[in-house]
């Protein structure tokens, strides 16, 4: 009986989770496409089709942020539905304990987290980078703190230059909408170069469609130019890429590379441990959902209890994000920042269930 019942509960939980994901996808798609159209509809190269493409590219990253809430609401919805149909009542009457019939839900949440880390996260990282590139190609001049404007300073053979770009591609080795400001030995601006793109080659930047501006001279255009540099591709990649835009599978390699260049690795390590702990975070969310959804009510579940579960899940998410920020800044060790909220939440959920079910 137990394997058959467990498979039934597992299937109900996964179906509920899939419907929640479909609903959130549709809602986010409509809102993001409307916002993109209103904000970027006047750009030179913007089209409705490209707007749809950008929305599709950005949705996976937004879905990654909603995964904990999906696990919470899916668990609550599945358990309340089973309660209203007397299925949990019959299960309890048959002698199945709460820990036995919650096992399929915990396994489903864990597998959901594994799929989010191994499948959705790489897609989200790739989509975020491509959406930034697409926005830069439209001719956007928007300076957003969420995407960030990359700036690099280089000194080579007496030339001091600051390189800025609107978007980054190929892990930082290709910059779009580039501005290069050159300084003389006294620290004054000597001239400026604006290029459509800059590709980092072996020992130089290859600039395309360059506009060079000097004091007292007319701007000079050229199809291409070269800017010598001593920057290595690996160095540029580590300095420009953000942890959220890096796939889970590439994080260990990025951490080792950042250490070799002397960069701070706390943001990358915190992101890595956060991804590792995500499946157990979803299990914790499921335990919290169970703690407010197992009380039998045929027609009307207690609104106060459900609201308490939602608030508890929201507080857990806020604390997780806050501690993650502490880990990224180096205030808290990355391992502790990622795993402590998960351990506390699982312990709290298990304690509440023990008190409710076993006294």
N, C-alpha and C positions, 0 to 999 in steps of 0.2 A: 504493500500500500504506500509506504513512504516514498519510494522512487517515483511512482506514478504521480502522487500528489505533489512532490517536489518539482517534477517536470511541468506540471500544470501551472503551478505558481510562478515558476521561472518564465514560462511562456507569457503569462499574463503581465508580468512585470516588464518584459522586453517589449511587448506590443505597446504597452502604455508609454514606455520611454520613447519608442519610435514616433508615436503620435505627437508627443510633446515636442520632439525635435522638429518634426514637420511643421507644427504650428509656429514654433519660434522662428524657423527658417522663413516661412511665409511672411510673418510679421516684420522681421528684420529686413527682408528683401524690399517690402513696400516702403518702409520708413527710410531706409538708406538710399534707395533709388530716388525717392522724392527729394530728399535732402541734397543728394548729389546733383540732380537736375536743376534745382533752384540755385545752388551755390556755384555751379560750374557751367551752366547752360550757355553763358555768354563767351566762353573761351573759344579761341579761333578754331581749334581742331576737335571740339566736342561734338559728338553725335549721340542720338538716343541709343544706338546699338553699342557704342563704346561705353556709355553710362551703365547700361545693363551688364556689360562685361566687368566693369570696375566693381559693381555691387556684388556680382558673383565671386570675384576675387577676394573681396573683403569679408564676406559672410563667414567663412571658416574661422577667422580670428575672433569675430564677435561670438560665434557659437562656443569657442573655447572658454570664453569668460562666463558663459551661462551654464556650463556643464554641471557645476555643483548644485545649482538651483533646479536643473532638470532632474537630477537624481533625487533631490528632496521632494519635489512635487510629484514625480512619477511614483515614488514609494508611497506617499500619502494617498494619491488617487487610487492606486491599485489596492491598498489595504482597506480603504474606506469602501470601495466597490465590493470587495469580498465580504466585508462586514454586513453591508446592506442586503446582500443576497444570501445571508446565513451560512456562507461557505466556511468562514472562520469559526462560527459557532459549532458547526458539525465537526470540523477538524479538531477543535478542543474537546468535544464530547467523545471523539474517538480515541482520546488519550495522547494526542500529539501535542507536545509542549511548544511554547512560543519560540524556543531556540531552534526547534526542528523545522517549523514552517517558515521561519525567517531566514533560514539558510539559503534557499533559492534566491531570495531577494538580495542577500548579501553577495552571493556569487554573481548574480546579474549585474549589480552595481560595480563589482570589481572588474568584470569583463568589459563593461561599458567604459570604465576608466582606462583599461588597457587599450581598447580600440581608440579612445580619444588621444592617448599619448602616441601610439604607434602609427595611426592613420591620419586622424584629423589634424594633429599638431604639425607634421611635415607639410600637409597641404596648406594649412593656415600660414606657416612661415613663408612658403613660396608665394602664396597669393598676396601677402602683405607687401613683399618686395616688388612684385609685378604691378600692383596697384599704384605704388609710389612712382614707378617708372612711367606708367600710363598717364598719371596726372601731370608729370613733368613734360611729357610729349604734347599734351594739350596746350601747353603754354601758360600753365598756372604760375602765378607769382605769390601764391598764398604761403605764408610762413606759419606752419603749424607746429606747436610744441609736441604733438603726438608723434609726428614723423621725424621732426628734428631737421636742422640744416647742417650737413657735415662740413667741417672746416679743418683743413690740414695746413700746418706751417712747415716749410722746408727751407733749408739753407744748403746751397750747393755752388761751389766755385765763386764765392762772393755775392751770389744772388740770393736775396732774402725775399720769399714770396709766401703769400697766404692763398690757399686754394679753397674755394667754396663751391657748392653745387646744390641744386634743388632736389636731386634724386641720385640714388646709388644703385648700380646694377653689377651683376657678376661678382658679388661679394666685396664690392668696393674698388674693383679694378677698372670699372667704367663709370664715369660721372656724366650726368646730363645737366644742361643749362649751367655751364661752368663760368665762374668769375675768378680771375687770378689777379691779385694786387701785388705789384713789385715795389720793394723799398730800396732806397739807396743806403750808403754806409752811415748816414746821419739819422736814419729812421724815417725819412720823408718819403712820401709816395712818388715814385719815379714814372711809372706808367701802369696801365691796366689792360688786361686781355679778357675778352668775353668770347666763349666758344659754345657751340651747340653741344659738343661732347668732348670728353677727354678719356683716352684709353691708356692705362699704364703698361708700358712696354719694359724691356730690359734696359734700364738706365735713362729712360726719358718718358715724358707724357706726350702722346700724339693728340694734338688739338685739331678739331674739325670745325670749319666755317668760323674763322677767328675774326674778331673785331678788336683792333689794338688802338688804344687811346693814350696820347701823350700830351703833356701840358704845352699849350701854344701851337699845337699841330692838329691838322684835320685827322679824323679817325681813318684808319687804314684797314681795309678788309683783305683777307687772304683765305684761300680754300683750306689750307692746313698749315700747321706750324708744330715745332717740337720744343718742349721745355725739358731741359736736362734735370735729372733728379737722382738722388741716392736712396730713395725710398724703395723698399722691397714690397712685392705684392702681398706677402703674408702680413707684413706690418700694417699696411693700409687696410687689409681686411679686418684685422683684429681691432683697429682703432675706430672703424666706421660701423661695423655691424652691431646691432642691438640684440640683447638676449632673446627678446620675443620673436625676432625675425630669423632665428637660427633653429633648424630642425633638432628634435630631441636626439637623433642619432649622430648629429654632428657636434653636439655640445662637448663630449669628452675630448675630442680632437681640438676644439677651439680653446678649451681650458688649458690644455698642455701648450698650445701655441702662445696663448696670452702670457703664461708663466715664463716662457722662453724669452719674450720681448719685454718682460718687466711690467706688464699691465696688471691692474687690479682684477682679480678673478672672482671676487665675491658676487657680482651680478650674474655671471655665468654659472657659478656653482649653485647659487640660490635657485636659478631657473631649472637647473638639472635636477636638484633634489625635489623641487616643487612638482616636476613632472613625474618623478619616481613615486612621490607620495600621493599623487592624484587618485589612483584606484582606491587606496585606503581612505582617502578623504570622502569619496563617494559612499563607501561602506559606512562611514561615520554619519553621513547625511541620511542614509537609510535607517540607521538605528534611531536617529532623532525623529524621523518620520514615523517609525513604528511606535515610539513612546507617546505619540499624540493621536494615533489612528487605530489602536487595538481595542479601545473601549467600544462595546457593542451599542449601536443605536440604529434602529430599523429605518427611521425616516429622517432624522435630523442630527447630524453629528454636532457636538458642542463647538460653537463658533470660537469661544474663548480658547479652547484647547487647540484648535487648528491654528488660530492666530498666534498662540504661543509657540507652536512648532515652526511656523514661518519666521517669527522673530528670532527664535533660537538658531535656525539655519542661516538667517541673514547676519546675525552677530558672529557666527562662526566664520562666515565668508569674510566679513570686515576684519576680524582679528587675523585671519590667514593672510589677507592682503597687506595689513599693517605690519605684521611680523616679517613678511617677505620683503617689504621695503627696508626694514631694519637690517635684514640679512644682506640685501644688495648694497647697502651703504657701509657695511662692515661693523655695525654696532653689535650685531648678534651673529654668531657663527652660522654660516649658511645651512649646515645640517640641522642645527637646532631650530632655525627660523622656519624650515620647511616641515619638519616632522613633529615639533612640539604641539602645534594646534591640532594635528590629526590625532595624536595619542590622547590628548586631553579630551577631545570631542568623542572619541570612541569609548573612553573610560566613562565619561559622563552619560552617554547614551546607554551603555550597558548597565550602569548603576541604576538609572531610572527604570529600566525594564526589569531588573532584578527586584527592585522595590515594588513595582506594580504587580509582577507575576508571582514572585516567590516570597514576598513579605520581608 
